[in-house]
Amino acid sequence: MKTQGLVPLASVADVERSIAFYQHLGFEVGNTFASERETKPSWAWLQSGEARLMLAAANEPLAGKHTVLFYVYTEDVMAARASLIEAGLNPGTITRPFYAPRGEFKLIDPDGYVVMVTHT
């Protein structure tokens, strides 16, 4: 077997709210699905360049800490953090661990998923 790609699917409380959040990270909606008689989508496919993410409405309440981190890569970490602050989000401070000498910061999405923004 040779894997050709990997796309995480995150369970979320509100697909539309999560779409709005991830649009601040440059993602665009590729597709959505809403069941018959539903006005809100229960699933979405998001894409930004080669990055892809699926969102699905959770069947149960989301509880506890998520153990998956999403790493988002950008060319300018400082500019990305500034744009997220301007959008009213609350990104963490920039740190420079050995594997990210140009910096990275943490951002928490509306459902508690940790999004790490780092340099390409």
Secondary structure, DSSP 8 states (H G I E B T S, - for coil): --------EEEES-HHHHHHHHHTTT-EEEEEE--TT-SS-SEEEEEETTEEEEEEE-SS---S----EEEEEES-HHHHHHHHHHTT------B--TT-TT-EEEEE-TTS-EEEEEE-
